[in-house]
């Protein structure tokens, strides 16, 4: 499993990525680019994920 680090790109050949990070509450932006066999890189596709703090005593 991968651990994503802020500001450090992760390159891999597999089309799936399993991430092991524990993210703090807040907004986290992820960006994906793809490089083809000729070395051409795609435009970045971005997503923002909101992590909410766990509320103790609730079934989440």
PDB file of N, CA, C and O in Angstrom:
ATOM      1  N   UNK A   1       0.831  -1.184   0.000  1.00  0.00           N
ATOM      2  CA  UNK A   1       0.000   0.000   0.000  1.00  0.00           C
ATOM      3  C   UNK A   1       0.875   1.247   0.000  1.00  0.00           C
ATOM      4  O   UNK A   1       1.948   1.272   0.603  1.00  0.00           O
ATOM      5  N   UNK A   2       0.404   2.266  -0.678  1.00  0.00           N
ATOM      6  CA  UNK A   2       1.154   3.513  -0.804  1.00  0.00           C
ATOM      7  C   UNK A   2       0.809   4.480   0.322  1.00  0.00           C
ATOM      8  O   UNK A   2      -0.296   4.466   0.863  1.00  0.00           O
ATOM      9  N   UNK A   3       1.775   5.311   0.657  1.00  0.00           N
ATOM     10  CA  UNK A   3       1.546   6.431   1.563  1.00  0.00           C
ATOM     11  C   UNK A   3       1.822   7.683   0.753  1.00  0.00           C
ATOM     12  O   UNK A   3       2.936   7.872   0.263  1.00  0.00           O
ATOM     13  N   UNK A   4       0.809   8.551   0.605  1.00  0.00           N
ATOM     14  CA  UNK A   4       0.952   9.776  -0.167  1.00  0.00           C
ATOM     15  C   UNK A   4       1.530  10.869   0.720  1.00  0.00           C
ATOM     16  O   UNK A   4       1.093  11.056   1.855  1.00  0.00           O
ATOM     17  N   UNK A   5       2.514  11.586   0.192  1.00  0.00           N
ATOM     18  CA  UNK A   5       3.156  12.671   0.916  1.00  0.00           C
ATOM     19  C   UNK A   5       2.897  13.981   0.190  1.00  0.00           C
ATOM     20  O   UNK A   5       2.942  14.029  -1.039  1.00  0.00           O
ATOM     21  N   UNK A   6       2.627  15.035   0.931  1.00  0.00           N
ATOM     22  CA  UNK A   6       2.326  16.337   0.346  1.00  0.00           C
ATOM     23  C   UNK A   6       3.505  16.816  -0.485  1.00  0.00           C
ATOM     24  O   UNK A   6       4.647  16.820  -0.026  1.00  0.00           O
ATOM     25  N   UNK A   7       3.209  17.221  -1.718  1.00  0.00           N
ATOM     26  CA  UNK A   7       4.228  17.781  -2.596  1.00  0.00           C
ATOM     27  C   UNK A   7       5.151  16.765  -3.247  1.00  0.00           C
ATOM     28  O   UNK A   7       6.079  17.153  -3.956  1.00  0.00           O
ATOM     29  N   UNK A   8       4.924  15.477  -3.028  1.00  0.00           N
ATOM     30  CA  UNK A   8       5.782  14.446  -3.612  1.00  0.00           C
ATOM     31  C   UNK A   8       4.955  13.569  -4.538  1.00  0.00           C
ATOM     32  O   UNK A   8       4.058  12.859  -4.085  1.00  0.00           O
ATOM     33  N   UNK A   9       5.251  13.614  -5.834  1.00  0.00           N
ATOM     34  CA  UNK A   9       4.498  12.788  -6.779  1.00  0.00           C
ATOM     35  C   UNK A   9       4.745  11.302  -6.549  1.00  0.00           C
ATOM     36  O   UNK A   9       5.804  10.900  -6.065  1.00  0.00           O
ATOM     37  N   UNK A  10       3.768  10.510  -6.899  1.00  0.00           N
ATOM     38  CA  UNK A  10       3.881   9.062  -6.816  1.00  0.00           C
ATOM     39  C   UNK A  10       3.669   8.516  -8.219  1.00  0.00           C
ATOM     40  O   UNK A  10       2.616   8.744  -8.813  1.00  0.00           O
ATOM     41  N   UNK A  11       4.633   7.811  -8.752  1.00  0.00           N
ATOM     42  CA  UNK A  11       4.523   7.236 -10.097  1.00  0.00           C
ATOM     43  C   UNK A  11       4.393   5.731  -9.986  1.00  0.00           C
ATOM     44  O   UNK A  11       5.089   5.091  -9.198  1.00  0.00           O
ATOM     45  N   UNK A  12       3.496   5.174 -10.781  1.00  0.00           N
ATOM     46  CA  UNK A  12       3.338   3.724 -10.812  1.00  0.00           C
ATOM     47  C   UNK A  12       2.723   3.324 -12.142  1.00  0.00           C
ATOM     48  O   UNK A  12       2.096   4.140 -12.817  1.00  0.00           O
ATOM     49  N   UNK A  13       2.905   2.070 -12.511  1.00  0.00           N
ATOM     50  CA  UNK A  13       2.382   1.570 -13.787  1.00  0.00           C
ATOM     51  C   UNK A  13       0.994   0.958 -13.643  1.00  0.00           C
ATOM     52  O   UNK A  13       0.270   0.856 -14.633  1.00  0.00           O
ATOM     53  N   UNK A  14       0.608   0.552 -12.449  1.00  0.00           N
ATOM     54  CA  UNK A  14      -0.690  -0.092 -12.229  1.00  0.00           C
ATOM     55  C   UNK A  14      -1.822   0.939 -12.273  1.00  0.00           C
ATOM     56  O   UNK A  14      -1.623   2.082 -11.861  1.00  0.00           O
ATOM     57  N   UNK A  15      -3.006   0.554 -12.766  1.00  0.00           N
ATOM     58  CA  UNK A  15      -4.124   1.489 -12.852  1.00  0.00           C
ATOM     59  C   UNK A  15      -4.887   1.674 -11.538  1.00  0.00           C
ATOM     60  O   UNK A  15      -5.799   2.498 -11.476  1.00  0.00           O
ATOM     61  N   UNK A  16      -4.539   0.938 -10.506  1.00  0.00           N
ATOM     62  CA  UNK A  16      -5.211   1.067  -9.202  1.00  0.00           C
ATOM     63  C   UNK A  16      -4.202   1.463  -8.142  1.00  0.00           C
ATOM     64  O   UNK A  16      -3.029   1.096  -8.206  1.00  0.00           O
ATOM     65  N   UNK A  17      -4.682   2.220  -7.164  1.00  0.00           N
ATOM     66  CA  UNK A  17      -3.813   2.673  -6.084  1.00  0.00           C
ATOM     67  C   UNK A  17      -4.541   2.484  -4.761  1.00  0.00           C
ATOM     68  O   UNK A  17      -5.631   3.021  -4.566  1.00  0.00           O
ATOM     69  N   UNK A  18      -3.948   1.731  -3.862  1.00  0.00           N
ATOM     70  CA  UNK A  18      -4.479   1.572  -2.509  1.00  0.00           C
ATOM     71  C   UNK A  18      -3.610   2.443  -1.610  1.00  0.00           C
ATOM     72  O   UNK A  18      -2.386   2.308  -1.594  1.00  0.00           O
ATOM     73  N   UNK A  19      -4.249   3.334  -0.867  1.00  0.00           N
ATOM     74  CA  UNK A  19      -3.528   4.308  -0.050  1.00  0.00           C
ATOM     75  C   UNK A  19      -3.713   3.978   1.417  1.00  0.00           C
ATOM     76  O   UNK A  19      -4.805   3.612   1.850  1.00  0.00           O
ATOM     77  N   UNK A  20      -2.632   4.111   2.183  1.00  0.00           N
ATOM     78  CA  UNK A  20      -2.635   3.748   3.600  1.00  0.00           C
ATOM     79  C   UNK A  20      -2.670   4.962   4.527  1.00  0.00           C
ATOM     80  O   UNK A  20      -2.695   4.792   5.746  1.00  0.00           O
ATOM     81  N   UNK A  21      -2.672   6.169   3.990  1.00  0.00           N
ATOM     82  CA  UNK A  21      -2.637   7.369   4.827  1.00  0.00           C
ATOM     83  C   UNK A  21      -3.823   7.452   5.782  1.00  0.00           C
ATOM     84  O   UNK A  21      -4.917   6.968   5.490  1.00  0.00           O
ATOM     85  N   UNK A  22      -3.575   8.079   6.934  1.00  0.00           N
ATOM     86  CA  UNK A  22      -4.643   8.519   7.818  1.00  0.00           C
ATOM     87  C   UNK A  22      -4.673  10.029   7.675  1.00  0.00           C
ATOM     88  O   UNK A  22      -3.718  10.709   8.050  1.00  0.00           O
ATOM     89  N   UNK A  23      -5.755  10.555   7.140  1.00  0.00           N
ATOM     90  CA  UNK A  23      -5.840  11.984   6.878  1.00  0.00           C
ATOM     91  C   UNK A  23      -6.482  12.713   8.048  1.00  0.00           C
ATOM     92  O   UNK A  23      -7.446  12.231   8.643  1.00  0.00           O
ATOM     93  N   UNK A  24      -5.938  13.878   8.367  1.00  0.00           N
ATOM     94  CA  UNK A  24      -6.511  14.723   9.408  1.00  0.00           C
ATOM     95  C   UNK A  24      -7.794  15.353   8.877  1.00  0.00           C
ATOM     96  O   UNK A  24      -7.957  15.489   7.665  1.00  0.00           O
ATOM     97  N   UNK A  25      -8.712  15.743   9.773  1.00  0.00           N
ATOM     98  CA  UNK A  25      -9.918  16.424   9.318  1.00  0.00           C
ATOM     99  C   UNK A  25      -9.566  17.683   8.526  1.00  0.00           C
ATOM    100  O   UNK A  25      -8.612  18.394   8.846  1.00  0.00           O
ATOM    101  N   UNK A  26     -10.349  17.936   7.498  1.00  0.00           N
ATOM    102  CA  UNK A  26     -10.134  19.109   6.648  1.00  0.00           C
ATOM    103  C   UNK A  26     -10.272  18.736   5.188  1.00  0.00           C
ATOM    104  O   UNK A  26     -10.700  17.632   4.850  1.00  0.00           O
ATOM    105  N   UNK A  27      -9.900  19.678   4.316  1.00  0.00           N
ATOM    106  CA  UNK A  27      -9.965  19.456   2.882  1.00  0.00           C
ATOM    107  C   UNK A  27      -8.613  18.983   2.366  1.00  0.00           C
ATOM    108  O   UNK A  27      -7.569  19.509   2.754  1.00  0.00           O
ATOM    109  N   UNK A  28      -8.642  18.000   1.503  1.00  0.00           N
ATOM    110  CA  UNK A  28      -7.423  17.443   0.905  1.00  0.00           C
ATOM    111  C   UNK A  28      -7.633  17.380  -0.600  1.00  0.00           C
ATOM    112  O   UNK A  28      -8.641  16.849  -1.067  1.00  0.00           O
ATOM    113  N   UNK A  29      -6.680  17.922  -1.363  1.00  0.00           N
ATOM    114  CA  UNK A  29      -6.771  17.963  -2.823  1.00  0.00           C
ATOM    115  C   UNK A  29      -5.817  16.922  -3.413  1.00  0.00           C
ATOM    116  O   UNK A  29      -4.637  16.866  -3.068  1.00  0.00           O
ATOM    117  N   UNK A  30      -6.363  16.106  -4.307  1.00  0.00           N
ATOM    118  CA  UNK A  30      -5.583  15.088  -4.998  1.00  0.00           C
ATOM    119  C   UNK A  30      -5.606  15.388  -6.487  1.00  0.00           C
ATOM    120  O   UNK A  30      -6.615  15.849  -7.020  1.00  0.00           O
ATOM    121  N   UNK A  31      -4.496  15.125  -7.152  1.00  0.00           N
ATOM    122  CA  UNK A  31      -4.355  15.393  -8.577  1.00  0.00           C
ATOM    123  C   UNK A  31      -3.825  14.141  -9.265  1.00  0.00           C
ATOM    124  O   UNK A  31      -2.938  13.465  -8.744  1.00  0.00           O
ATOM    125  N   UNK A  32      -4.374  13.837 -10.437  1.00  0.00           N
ATOM    126  CA  UNK A  32      -3.953  12.667 -11.204  1.00  0.00           C
ATOM    127  C   UNK A  32      -3.567  13.093 -12.608  1.00  0.00           C
ATOM    128  O   UNK A  32      -4.334  13.768 -13.294  1.00  0.00           O
ATOM    129  N   UNK A  33      -2.367  12.695 -13.036  1.00  0.00           N
ATOM    130  CA  UNK A  33      -1.955  12.857 -14.427  1.00  0.00           C
ATOM    131  C   UNK A  33      -1.528  11.493 -14.945  1.00  0.00           C
ATOM    132  O   UNK A  33      -1.072  10.636 -14.189  1.00  0.00           O
ATOM    133  N   UNK A  34      -1.684  11.315 -16.235  1.00  0.00           N
ATOM    134  CA  UNK A  34      -1.327  10.047 -16.870  1.00  0.00           C
ATOM    135  C   UNK A  34      -0.305  10.335 -17.958  1.00  0.00           C
ATOM    136  O   UNK A  34      -0.463  11.281 -18.731  1.00  0.00           O
ATOM    137  N   UNK A  35       0.739   9.525 -18.020  1.00  0.00           N
ATOM    138  CA  UNK A  35       1.755   9.651 -19.058  1.00  0.00           C
ATOM    139  C   UNK A  35       1.660   8.443 -19.968  1.00  0.00           C
ATOM    140  O   UNK A  35       1.683   7.303 -19.502  1.00  0.00           O
ATOM    141  N   UNK A  36       1.550   8.694 -21.289  1.00  0.00           N
ATOM    142  CA  UNK A  36       1.425   7.575 -22.224  1.00  0.00           C
ATOM    143  C   UNK A  36       2.801   7.025 -22.602  1.00  0.00           C
ATOM    144  O   UNK A  36       3.827   7.533 -22.149  1.00  0.00           O
ATOM    145  N   UNK A  37       2.813   5.995 -23.424  1.00  0.00           N
ATOM    146  CA  UNK A  37       4.050   5.312 -23.803  1.00  0.00           C
ATOM    147  C   UNK A  37       5.031   6.237 -24.526  1.00  0.00           C
ATOM    148  O   UNK A  37       6.235   5.977 -24.529  1.00  0.00           O
ATOM    149  N   UNK A  38       4.528   7.315 -25.140  1.00  0.00           N
ATOM    150  CA  UNK A  38       5.397   8.264 -25.847  1.00  0.00           C
ATOM    151  C   UNK A  38       5.916   9.369 -24.932  1.00  0.00           C
ATOM    152  O   UNK A  38       6.687  10.223 -25.367  1.00  0.00           O
ATOM    153  N   UNK A  39       5.497   9.356 -23.661  1.00  0.00           N
ATOM    154  CA  UNK A  39       5.941  10.364 -22.711  1.00  0.00           C
ATOM    155  C   UNK A  39       5.063  11.594 -22.644  1.00  0.00           C
ATOM    156  O   UNK A  39       5.413  12.567 -21.975  1.00  0.00           O
ATOM    157  N   UNK A  40       3.914  11.571 -23.332  1.00  0.00           N
ATOM    158  CA  UNK A  40       2.984  12.693 -23.283  1.00  0.00           C
ATOM    159  C   UNK A  40       2.173  12.633 -21.995  1.00  0.00           C
ATOM    160  O   UNK A  40       1.604  11.594 -21.661  1.00  0.00           O
ATOM    161  N   UNK A  41       2.122  13.750 -21.270  1.00  0.00           N
ATOM    162  CA  UNK A  41       1.404  13.796 -19.997  1.00  0.00           C
ATOM    163  C   UNK A  41       0.048  14.466 -20.182  1.00  0.00           C
ATOM    164  O   UNK A  41      -0.068  15.488 -20.858  1.00  0.00           O
ATOM    165  N   UNK A  42      -0.962  13.880 -19.577  1.00  0.00           N
ATOM    166  CA  UNK A  42      -2.320  14.439 -19.649  1.00  0.00           C
ATOM    167  C   UNK A  42      -2.438  15.679 -18.777  1.00  0.00           C
ATOM    168  O   UNK A  42      -1.587  15.950 -17.929  1.00  0.00           O
ATOM    169  N   UNK A  43      -3.506  16.419 -19.003  1.00  0.00           N
ATOM    170  CA  UNK A  43      -3.844  17.505 -18.089  1.00  0.00           C
ATOM    171  C   UNK A  43      -4.234  16.881 -16.758  1.00  0.00           C
ATOM    172  O   UNK A  43      -4.753  15.766 -16.720  1.00  0.00           O
ATOM    173  N   UNK A  44      -3.988  17.590 -15.678  1.00  0.00           N
ATOM    174  CA  UNK A  44      -4.299  17.057 -14.344  1.00  0.00           C
ATOM    175  C   UNK A  44      -5.807  17.017 -14.118  1.00  0.00           C
ATOM    176  O   UNK A  44      -6.528  17.944 -14.486  1.00  0.00           O
ATOM    177  N   UNK A  45      -6.262  15.946 -13.517  1.00  0.00           N
ATOM    178  CA  UNK A  45      -7.641  15.821 -13.053  1.00  0.00           C
ATOM    179  C   UNK A  45      -7.565  15.929 -11.535  1.00  0.00           C
ATOM    180  O   UNK A  45      -6.801  15.199 -10.904  1.00  0.00           O
ATOM    181  N   UNK A  46      -8.340  16.820 -10.943  1.00  0.00           N
ATOM    182  CA  UNK A  46      -8.247  17.048  -9.500  1.00  0.00           C
ATOM    183  C   UNK A  46      -9.554  16.737  -8.803  1.00  0.00           C
ATOM    184  O   UNK A  46     -10.637  16.859  -9.374  1.00  0.00           O
ATOM    185  N   UNK A  47      -9.418  16.326  -7.541  1.00  0.00           N
ATOM    186  CA  UNK A  47     -10.576  16.077  -6.689  1.00  0.00           C
ATOM    187  C   UNK A  47     -10.237  16.601  -5.295  1.00  0.00           C
ATOM    188  O   UNK A  47      -9.095  16.510  -4.844  1.00  0.00           O
ATOM    189  N   UNK A  48     -11.239  17.144  -4.631  1.00  0.00           N
ATOM    190  CA  UNK A  48     -11.075  17.606  -3.247  1.00  0.00           C
ATOM    191  C   UNK A  48     -11.901  16.672  -2.366  1.00  0.00           C
ATOM    192  O   UNK A  48     -13.080  16.431  -2.625  1.00  0.00           O
ATOM    193  N   UNK A  49     -11.261  16.156  -1.328  1.00  0.00           N
ATOM    194  CA  UNK A  49     -11.907  15.236  -0.390  1.00  0.00           C
ATOM    195  C   UNK A  49     -12.006  15.932   0.960  1.00  0.00           C
ATOM    196  O   UNK A  49     -11.023  16.485   1.453  1.00  0.00           O
ATOM    197  N   UNK A  50     -13.193  15.903   1.556  1.00  0.00           N
ATOM    198  CA  UNK A  50     -13.373  16.475   2.892  1.00  0.00           C
ATOM    199  C   UNK A  50     -13.384  15.339   3.908  1.00  0.00           C
ATOM    200  O   UNK A  50     -14.194  14.417   3.815  1.00  0.00           O
ATOM    201  N   UNK A  51     -12.478  15.416   4.876  1.00  0.00           N
ATOM    202  CA  UNK A  51     -12.424  14.437   5.971  1.00  0.00           C
ATOM    203  C   UNK A  51     -13.020  15.111   7.192  1.00  0.00           C
ATOM    204  O   UNK A  51     -12.604  16.199   7.590  1.00  0.00           O
ATOM    205  N   UNK A  52     -14.001  14.445   7.775  1.00  0.00           N
ATOM    206  CA  UNK A  52     -14.658  14.986   8.961  1.00  0.00           C
ATOM    207  C   UNK A  52     -14.136  14.287  10.202  1.00  0.00           C
ATOM    208  O   UNK A  52     -13.777  13.110  10.166  1.00  0.00           O
ATOM    209  N   UNK A  53     -14.097  15.036  11.313  1.00  0.00           N
ATOM    210  CA  UNK A  53     -13.650  14.469  12.582  1.00  0.00           C
ATOM    211  C   UNK A  53     -14.656  13.420  13.040  1.00  0.00           C
ATOM    212  O   UNK A  53     -15.863  13.599  12.872  1.00  0.00           O
ATOM    213  N   UNK A  54     -14.177  12.353  13.603  1.00  0.00           N
ATOM    214  CA  UNK A  54     -15.049  11.299  14.130  1.00  0.00           C
ATOM    215  C   UNK A  54     -15.708  11.802  15.407  1.00  0.00           C
ATOM    216  O   UNK A  54     -15.050  12.382  16.271  1.00  0.00           O
ATOM    217  N   UNK A  55     -17.002  11.576  15.516  1.00  0.00           N
ATOM    218  CA  UNK A  55     -17.736  11.946  16.723  1.00  0.00           C
ATOM    219  C   UNK A  55     -17.871  10.698  17.573  1.00  0.00           C
ATOM    220  O   UNK A  55     -18.518   9.732  17.169  1.00  0.00           O
ATOM    221  N   UNK A  56     -17.269  10.716  18.739  1.00  0.00           N
ATOM    222  CA  UNK A  56     -17.302   9.548  19.623  1.00  0.00           C
ATOM    223  C   UNK A  56     -18.721   9.256  20.047  1.00  0.00           C
ATOM    224  O   UNK A  56     -19.509  10.168  20.297  1.00  0.00           O
ATOM    225  N   UNK A  57     -19.042   7.976  20.126  1.00  0.00           N
ATOM    226  CA  UNK A  57     -20.362   7.548  20.574  1.00  0.00           C
ATOM    227  C   UNK A  57     -21.377   7.431  19.463  1.00  0.00           C
ATOM    228  O   UNK A  57     -22.520   7.052  19.716  1.00  0.00           O
ATOM    229  N   UNK A  58     -20.996   7.744  18.242  1.00  0.00           N
ATOM    230  CA  UNK A  58     -21.899   7.617  17.094  1.00  0.00           C
ATOM    231  C   UNK A  58     -21.446   6.467  16.225  1.00  0.00           C
ATOM    232  O   UNK A  58     -20.251   6.198  16.106  1.00  0.00           O
ATOM    233  N   UNK A  59     -22.397   5.794  15.623  1.00  0.00           N
ATOM    234  CA  UNK A  59     -22.068   4.769  14.640  1.00  0.00           C
ATOM    235  C   UNK A  59     -21.893   5.481  13.313  1.00  0.00           C
ATOM    236  O   UNK A  59     -22.863   5.976  12.740  1.00  0.00           O
ATOM    237  N   UNK A  60     -20.653   5.536  12.815  1.00  0.00           N
ATOM    238  CA  UNK A  60     -20.361   6.267  11.570  1.00  0.00           C
ATOM    239  C   UNK A  60     -20.283   5.338  10.414  1.00  0.00           C
ATOM    240  O   UNK A  60     -20.045   5.773   9.287  1.00  0.00           O
TER     241      UNK A  60
END
